[in-house]
């Protein structure tokens, strides 16, 4: 068994909500490289658009400041 090296797990939910945003070409290239790494890691092709929402969720879940703000807001 190989050690998984990517932060995102294999299971990707597929209930989309449309959000349009503009990113720079450098970030677009990074997302493409991540999608390539994801395919190598899991043997399943995913586009950057499919992975980006899960990357954002992982970022939010790991941000202690956001967690505190969310707790504070829900307490009000």
PyMOL commands that set and color helices and strands:
alter all, ss='L'
color gray80, all
select helices_A, chain A and resi 25-42+48-61+64-75
alter helices_A, ss='H'
color red, helices_A
deselect
rebuild
show_as cartoon
